[in-house]
Amino acid sequence: MAGFRQLVSAGGDGLVKVWTIKTGECDTTLDNHTDRIWSLALNEEETTIVSGGGDSVITFWKDTTALEKEKQARALEERVEKSPYLW
């Protein structure tokens, strides 16, 4: 996901976690289940995680990292363009 070496885990707490292997740190915690997660899958492009839980919920988690970075860059660009303090 997002060009990094990552690991995805799920457990009895109903949480899906995305870890960076190199640092061993949890990058993201995804929460949409009220019971333990029994199945976890990743699509071939590694952009969508699918989790299925004992709560009869199947969740599709889409990687929006690139979209969020693009949105932040556009917002910054707009602020700079609207700034009255341009030299």
C-alpha positions, 0 to 999 in steps of 0.5 A, spaced: 500 500 500 502 507 498 509 504 495 511 502 502 513 495 505 507 494 509 503 488 513 496 488 514 493 485 521 486 484 524 484 481 530 479 479 536 478 486 537 475 488 531 480 492 528 484 492 522 491 495 522 496 497 517 504 496 519 510 499 516 515 493 516 521 497 517 519 501 523 514 496 526 510 502 527 502 502 526 500 507 521 493 506 521 487 503 525 481 502 521 475 501 525 468 498 522 467 492 526 463 490 533 466 483 533 472 479 531 475 479 524 475 472 521 477 474 514 482 479 511 484 480 504 488 484 499 486 486 492 492 484 487 493 492 486 494 492 494 489 498 494 483 495 497 483 491 504 477 487 505 475 485 512 469 480 514 467 479 521 463 475 526 458 481 526 456 479 519 459 486 516 464 486 510 468 492 509 472 494 503 477 499 505 480 503 500 487 506 500 486 514 499 493 516 501 495 519 494 488 522 494 489 525 500 496 528 499 493 531 492 487 534 496 492 537 501 497 540 496 491 543 492 489 546 498 496 549 500 496 552 493 490 555 493 492 559 500 498 561 497 495 564 491 489 567 495 495 570 500 495 578 500 502 577 502 505 575 496 512 579 494 
